Amino acid sequence: MPKLKLIDEKDRKILAELDKNARQTDSEIAKKVGTSKQVVNFRIKNLIEKGIITNFYTITDVGKLGLNCYYLFLQLENINKEQERKILEKINSLEYVGWLISGMGRWDAVILINTKEVSDFEKYLNQIINICGNHLHEYIFTTMISAEHLNYKFLSNENYSIKQTLISKKLELNKKDKKILDIISQNARISIVELAEKTKLPLHVANYHLKNMIKNTTIEGFKPKLNINNLGYQWHLLLIQFKQGSEKRKSEFINFCKSHKKIYYITSTIGNYNIMLDIHVSSVEEFKEVLLDIKDKFSDLIRLYESMIVFEEYKISYIPK
């Protein structure tokens, strides 16, 4: 296990448990890591104060909510730091934006847009183009086929994941479900008592609806949002376009990525890119090693690739309003 900056072994174990299920109680985590619930509570608060944990979010399968996912890549020009910040803050405030990152590479920002209809995507795309104005040099977009949210492998040697899918059998949500999702979206560790208070639902009703959404997999998991830079890691986004290849080779590529110690998120898309990989490394040299490893094993499959180093994650939300 690599040595992480700012945290010790006990912090690492606590973070690993939160990564498995951020709704675990302090007592449940304490029992698993061999300490007291008071120590767990103190250490989680300390990790938040250090800026290592920025919040706790809830993951839903957006396909089951009847939504399509589009990734929009933006390249900006003739822009200073303050102008870029204002543009990204405006985009971040849009309710249909589920993910927003900024960085350096061919693309300055990547945006995930959730929408029911293609016509809605066109409307949202035009809105973002207007926000960028004369600073927009180029843009492209891809459509998500599937995604797999892997665990932070620098925290644990275990392998587990959460999958996202295309629109499947839509699950109907009632008003109580929607109230709960709205509150728990960016506050996954909220107590059931506080959740009931905020939703103005009786305690047993809030508890029943939350458990039912977990059971029917409307809710797939609860995660901590980590600032990995504060743990001594860089975040690289690797974008890959495939050649024509067999489904067997593509499956082998996905399985290779799922087991790779540096790869955290795998997204399959249709468009300019077929695969997006979130890669966590301690240096540019280490990223180069990962890239060369991928190219060496799958040169017959990769037509082209581009990379982006991610500086900031503005938003991650699986529950659009």
Secondary structure, DSSP 4 states (H G I P E B T S, - for coil): -PPPTT--HHHHHHHHHHHH-TT--HHHHHHHHTS-HHHHHHHHHHHHHTTSEEEEEEEE-GGGGT-EEEEEEEEE-S--HHHHHHHHHHHHT-TTEEEEEEEEES-SEEEEEEESSHHHHHHHHHHHHHHHGGGEEEEEEEEEEEEEEE--TTT-S---EEEE-SS-SPPP--HHHHHHHHHHTTBTT--HHHHHHHHT--HHHHHHHHHHHHHTTSEEEEEEEE-GGGGT-EEEEEEEEE-S--HHHHHHHHHHHHH-TTEEEEEEEESS-SEEEEEEESSHHHHHHHHHHHHHHHTTTEEEEEEEEEEEEEEE-S---
